[in-house]
Amino acid sequence: MPQDYDVIVIGAGTGGYVAAIRAAQLGLKTAVVEKQKALGGTCLLWGCIPTKALLEHAHALKIAQHAKDWGISLGQAAVTIDMTQVQARKDRVVTGLTKGVEFLFKKNKIDWIKGTARLTGNGGVDVFEGEQQTLRARREIIVATGSAPRGVPGIEIDHTRIITSDEAIGLREVPKTMVIMGSGAVGVEFASIFNRFGSDVTIVELLPRLVPVEDEAVSAELEKSFRKQGITSHTGAKVTGAKAGGDGVDVSVQLADGTTKNIRTDYLLVATGRGPVTTGLNAEGVGLQLEKGYISVDPLFRTNVPGISAVGDVITFGGPGHPQLAHVSSAEGIVTAERIAGQESRPINYDHVPGCTYCDPEIGSVGLTEAEARARGFDVRVGTFPFGVLGRAKMAQETDGFVKIVADKKYDELLGVHMIGPRSTELVAEATVALRLESTVEELIRTIHAHPTFAEAVGEAAHATHGAAIHT
Ligand SMILES: Cc1cc2nc3c(=O)[nH]c(=O)nc-3n(C[C@H](O)[C@H](O)[C@H](O)COP(=O)(O)OP(=O)(O)OC[C@H]3O[C@@H](n4cnc5c(N)ncnc54)[C@H](O)[C@@H]3O)c2cc1C
């Protein structure tokens, strides 16, 4: 006899585990099948949490390296980083959080079934490679099987010298040199981590600018700041070959001017994106419509097969650009659980999804870039305020960057806010609420920002959009 549940979730990443908790809160008997030894998926085990833990170490090292500026004496001792301790602390943070999810499962009476799930049709799920059993979902199955690092044709990832983010988070040495292929969020975060730890970092980006999804002004500022910090960026450039051998990798790069540069490096980190995980799921066997391996869903995350929904990194709406972000997967999980429970649910507005990149300096953005707003036909006006003149930023000695506001001239509607600089990944929350509430720039101007704070830069950028910044 199969074990019956109202909802069966496959995958305990930020999409799956949040969907399960919400379903259980709404009174649905819920099970989660997860094949890893710990809950939390990519975000907790290999993604957001380990990388940001390493970035906190990088930040601590930066303060220690500039101890003199802060009037702190460290004597004659050289400031160094101990990777064994770094890794141990990072692992403690990860373990604490995965145990936290386990606790939440117990609290909400969610069964964690340890194993790999396979869809069998009509609400059925077989669990193999673990606690083998047959399950049946009375109401719905939610597929949240996520994503995994994607390689590049012609570059063989050996996971030792030619690595992905999965290996980079666990390095127990500071490489002398590292080449990073791809300058999306993952690439530039690792560039900041290892540059600060002492590696000589080179980024190779195929597109003409770093962080290509960001506003062009943000990309230019990051490139400038990285140059100052000693990170080399080759944009419009392509890795044409990589051969691991001995203690390193020989990398061939075709530069933007067509010449070839050969680089011998300790590690090549391939950070060119992630692809969907559906292996072993029998997705096609039960008739799920796939597009380039991603599961096709409608705006309420229903697949073409009644009784099966999908959320998170594994889904596509058909067009390009479903954001692979933890908070997006969680929001989708909540909408899906609420719909299954019979609550009113509405599609997510993906124009209002904040994106945060935790490189140094940090990037926070939400809404349309200036180029996107123009492409959609808005009569655009922009306002920018630099952190360099802000009291709080001067105190923190973090003066690179700016806040840029993109607005519609006709109705003064806020269309996008893009920032690079200190605390940008926090400051973007205010901008996200403003966009969600369809605020005007005038409303941001009239919002009183406490002094002295980094958030004043957002208020000042609003003033600048009306041509009247107070402090520039
Ligand atoms: C280095 C890195 C840094 C990142 N940093 C950030 C960040 O700062 N902020 C942010 O928002 N996002 C970040 N992300 C992205 C974020 O981690 C993902 O968007 C998010 O984890 C997606 O969640 P998910 O639930 O869709 O899938 P996943 O987290 O990938 O979870 C899927 C789960 O399903 C399980 N699974 C798969 N198939 C089966 C099966 N057949 N049976 C049972 N279990 C199965 C897997 O083991 C996995 O645990 C980062 C990603 C990386 C790689």
PDBQT file of the ligand as one rigid body, heavy atoms in Angstrom, charges set to zero:
ROOT
HETATM    1  C1  LIG A 501      27.487  29.533  -5.625  1.00  0.00    +0.000 C 
HETATM    2  C2  LIG A 501      26.046  29.937  -5.606  1.00  0.00    +0.000 A 
HETATM    3  C3  LIG A 501      25.664  31.060  -4.905  1.00  0.00    +0.000 A 
HETATM    4  C4  LIG A 501      24.334  31.443  -4.877  1.00  0.00    +0.000 A 
HETATM    5  N1  LIG A 501      23.997  32.565  -4.169  1.00  0.00    +0.000 NA
HETATM    6  C5  LIG A 501      22.715  32.956  -4.153  1.00  0.00    +0.000 A 
HETATM    7  C6  LIG A 501      22.332  34.097  -3.402  1.00  0.00    +0.000 A 
HETATM    8  O1  LIG A 501      23.155  34.743  -2.768  1.00  0.00    +0.000 OA
HETATM    9  N2  LIG A 501      21.040  34.462  -3.379  1.00  0.00    +0.000 N 
HETATM   10  C7  LIG A 501      20.095  33.761  -4.096  1.00  0.00    +0.000 A 
HETATM   11  O2  LIG A 501      18.923  34.140  -4.054  1.00  0.00    +0.000 OA
HETATM   12  N3  LIG A 501      20.423  32.662  -4.803  1.00  0.00    +0.000 NA
HETATM   13  C8  LIG A 501      21.707  32.245  -4.848  1.00  0.00    +0.000 A 
HETATM   14  N4  LIG A 501      22.034  31.116  -5.539  1.00  0.00    +0.000 N 
HETATM   15  C9  LIG A 501      20.971  30.400  -6.266  1.00  0.00    +0.000 C 
HETATM   16  C10 LIG A 501      20.129  29.552  -5.318  1.00  0.00    +0.000 C 
HETATM   17  O3  LIG A 501      20.968  28.720  -4.575  1.00  0.00    +0.000 OA
HETATM   18  C11 LIG A 501      19.112  28.745  -6.108  1.00  0.00    +0.000 C 
HETATM   19  O4  LIG A 501      18.365  29.618  -6.910  1.00  0.00    +0.000 OA
HETATM   20  C12 LIG A 501      18.169  27.998  -5.198  1.00  0.00    +0.000 C 
HETATM   21  O5  LIG A 501      18.879  27.127  -4.364  1.00  0.00    +0.000 OA
HETATM   22  C13 LIG A 501      17.145  27.203  -6.022  1.00  0.00    +0.000 C 
HETATM   23  O6  LIG A 501      16.327  26.469  -5.158  1.00  0.00    +0.000 OA
HETATM   24  P1  LIG A 501      15.508  25.208  -5.667  1.00  0.00    +0.000 P 
HETATM   25  O7  LIG A 501      14.679  24.783  -4.502  1.00  0.00    +0.000 OA
HETATM   26  O8  LIG A 501      14.831  25.506  -6.943  1.00  0.00    +0.000 OA
HETATM   27  O9  LIG A 501      16.586  24.082  -6.020  1.00  0.00    +0.000 OA
HETATM   28  P2  LIG A 501      17.827  23.492  -5.228  1.00  0.00    +0.000 P 
HETATM   29  O10 LIG A 501      18.241  24.363  -4.130  1.00  0.00    +0.000 OA
HETATM   30  O11 LIG A 501      18.826  23.137  -6.265  1.00  0.00    +0.000 OA
HETATM   31  O12 LIG A 501      17.251  22.178  -4.543  1.00  0.00    +0.000 OA
HETATM   32  C14 LIG A 501      16.873  21.050  -5.257  1.00  0.00    +0.000 C 
HETATM   33  C15 LIG A 501      16.938  19.855  -4.330  1.00  0.00    +0.000 C 
HETATM   34  O13 LIG A 501      16.311  18.765  -4.976  1.00  0.00    +0.000 OA
HETATM   35  C16 LIG A 501      17.021  17.581  -4.675  1.00  0.00    +0.000 C 
HETATM   36  N5  LIG A 501      16.688  16.622  -5.722  1.00  0.00    +0.000 N 
HETATM   37  C17 LIG A 501      16.898  16.736  -7.045  1.00  0.00    +0.000 A 
HETATM   38  N6  LIG A 501      16.370  15.681  -7.704  1.00  0.00    +0.000 NA
HETATM   39  C18 LIG A 501      15.823  14.882  -6.763  1.00  0.00    +0.000 A 
HETATM   40  C19 LIG A 501      15.099  13.666  -6.814  1.00  0.00    +0.000 A 
HETATM   41  N7  LIG A 501      14.819  13.058  -7.977  1.00  0.00    +0.000 N 
HETATM   42  N8  LIG A 501      14.700  13.119  -5.640  1.00  0.00    +0.000 NA
HETATM   43  C20 LIG A 501      14.951  13.717  -4.437  1.00  0.00    +0.000 A 
HETATM   44  N9  LIG A 501      15.623  14.882  -4.353  1.00  0.00    +0.000 NA
HETATM   45  C21 LIG A 501      16.024  15.465  -5.500  1.00  0.00    +0.000 A 
HETATM   46  C22 LIG A 501      18.473  18.041  -4.680  1.00  0.00    +0.000 C 
HETATM   47  O14 LIG A 501      19.276  17.150  -3.941  1.00  0.00    +0.000 OA
HETATM   48  C23 LIG A 501      18.365  19.414  -4.021  1.00  0.00    +0.000 C 
HETATM   49  O15 LIG A 501      18.536  19.343  -2.632  1.00  0.00    +0.000 OA
HETATM   50  C24 LIG A 501      23.350  30.680  -5.563  1.00  0.00    +0.000 A 
HETATM   51  C25 LIG A 501      23.722  29.530  -6.258  1.00  0.00    +0.000 A 
HETATM   52  C26 LIG A 501      25.059  29.157  -6.278  1.00  0.00    +0.000 A 
HETATM   53  C27 LIG A 501      25.447  27.909  -7.019  1.00  0.00    +0.000 C 
ENDROOT
TORSDOF 0
